[in-house]
Amino acid sequence: MGSVRNRDNARGFTLAEVLVVLLVIGLAAGFAYARFDSDPRREVEREARRFATALEHAAALAQWRNETLGVSAGGAAYRFWRRVPSAEGDQWAAFTSDEILAPRALPERLSAAAREYAGRGVPADAILPLAPSGRNEPYAFEIASPEWRVLLFADPLNRVAVAAPIPR
């Protein structure tokens, strides 16, 4: 009988309690890792690669659809456009029918800007055209954070090169 009484009075944790504690510790460790893993250099480079892919896709789509598309970047976003005829002449309309070319708001602290088109500087609100012929003027964009910046260069054949991050 004494052994039964000791078993009833024994203190300890149930399996469910132990699993809950392990789950909470795992979640806390995951959040801490995610917070400490936010490397500004990698974040700028990742966004530049995403933008480069979208630029190449837009140039290919302009050829495939045989229509002029455009791209603009300013502040914390970039956007793609299509040229539409109107009574006042051709105008730019925001591109909305493609998931890759949807307007992209950059993560906090990042900015995008057009730097060059056909060897010349461009105004901040410029829309750079992507011709249906597939032959475009070379252009450059910049994705930047307070610490790093990455330049994207497109050649006349619509290949976009992403330069290594440069400290600011």
Secondary structure, 3 states (H helix, E strand, C coil): CHHHHHHHHCCCCCHHHHHHHHHHHHHHHHHHHHHHCCCHHHHHHHHHHHHHHHHHHHHHHHHHHCCCEEEEEECCEEEEEEEECCCCCCEEEECCCCCCCCCEECCCCCEEEEEEECCECCCCCCCEEECCCCCCCCEEEEEECCCEEEEEEECCCCCEEECCCEEC
